């Protein structure tokens, strides 16, 4: 009986696709596009009885960072691309679903959630149950590289090989896709966050200067590069001197930041190289023809495409909308149920 | 059967669940065979699964791990290079073997001059192999599949391994069959066993696969001559007993990769079937002409054959009997040096 009601009320719901990223969560609403782009942060308060109460989610939670009393902490439930805390994730999902899907109790949406490619069966089931508890009528899980490939416009249903490199905040996932399936995938826990951390450590070591995550990210975006470019870029960096303890400003250049990012970038390049080596020759040949596609926030790292091209001898292209690829791709399948059923992973 | 040494070669690329099931079935139903597992650039998950088997199998199995995926045929060749057994049987992970499968294949390998033996298949991924006629235990063939293939060790020592420069499929196997044939070895399709073959995705763009096929065909044509399809007509009067020499020659040509359709009138057809000519080779097809106005329909029949086989060469089976509708059809003795 409940199923009939679900079906009837489902006709009045708007389907959603959710990209649960380590750094940010994006929500795509069918017919509207990406409507939510908020940090994957949840502010929780520890109650006297030991339980946790969710206070804020997303932007509001991030704003509370560093300004809260001791009993309130900001948690990132996604770590290195995987769900570390399912209860908090469920609360986060509930918040985003209600924010986007403004119809309350009876009407429940169909939801597509993007998950990392190496996710276990137990984790898949947990994500599905979290989403259902958060208010979903039907939950489909699709792997992030698949969603990124769809969002990048790759012909994933054909027999030809497509390679996508999705460089996110927590992980980098490299996948070869053919016939609407991931033929081979390799993942590394190296993403934008670790790059920021590498910059923090480098400046700390070289200049005895402590800088924050946001400053590190800003350096990465403004002057970070994977391969030497024609110009030497410089940036003023504000931090706190570790010796004197007082604020200080220094100047860093792109050569230094390239050095700082070397290990992180090499890890990504190695992952791509290994994936290419393990791909059957008939698919590898297609990839050589079509090129490797970069997606995710990390795709924007200056000259990363050049470095990959140099190492792999394969053309490298950056997807048109790299930051939104995963969300866009998972949103696109909302309109094509047949495709969704083909690419969705079983849980 | 236990007098012979047998290696079972399994080329593996990911699909750990399917591969595990395949290996488990092989171990259960082939207790006296040694395994050679070639992991061809597989994922760590697959390698871990193989390591589990490796620990318990000891010397009963060889595990060859490669970081790179070199392709199916190079992987098979690398496994073959490590085999020195009387027989090697290639089994791909999408095949599920059954009770008695190996004994049946080895029995077929005892057929006269047998060098290669393929079983029958069923299931979603079954290769297109022409099966023996009803009642026959085996038939000679030129169409094989890497899904499951028995290779005689002494033959392999003589003719070598598969040619990696070919398409890795139809033409690579055809080349091997022809090399075997040139050295006096025959290729059989055995009616038993019948193995379950699940779907095996064929990757690669259509253009690339087509290009591979074309280059494979060119290579085969250059190496072995263009493979032709012949339709042979003997007239209505010739008795099957008088056509023995013709059929023997045709069979020899089939072993060289040529294809034949024998156009026979009703009585001839019955007699040829009685003599067993319908079950000697998959490329030797007996076609029964219509009972009435057979000769008048020959043009249509020939056109129908040409439509399905590209180019068909009309051949006279009896010197004095013309091929209806074709003025200069050659006589078979002039065409094939018998």
Interface residues (C-beta under 8 A of the other chain):
Chain A: X158 X159 X160 X161 X178 X179 X181 X183 X184 X186 X274 X277 X278 X279 X280 X281 X282 X283 X284 X285 X286 X289
Chain B: X13 X14 X41 X42 X43 X67 X68 X69 X70 X71 X72 X168 X201 X202 X203 X204 X205 X206 X208 X209 X212
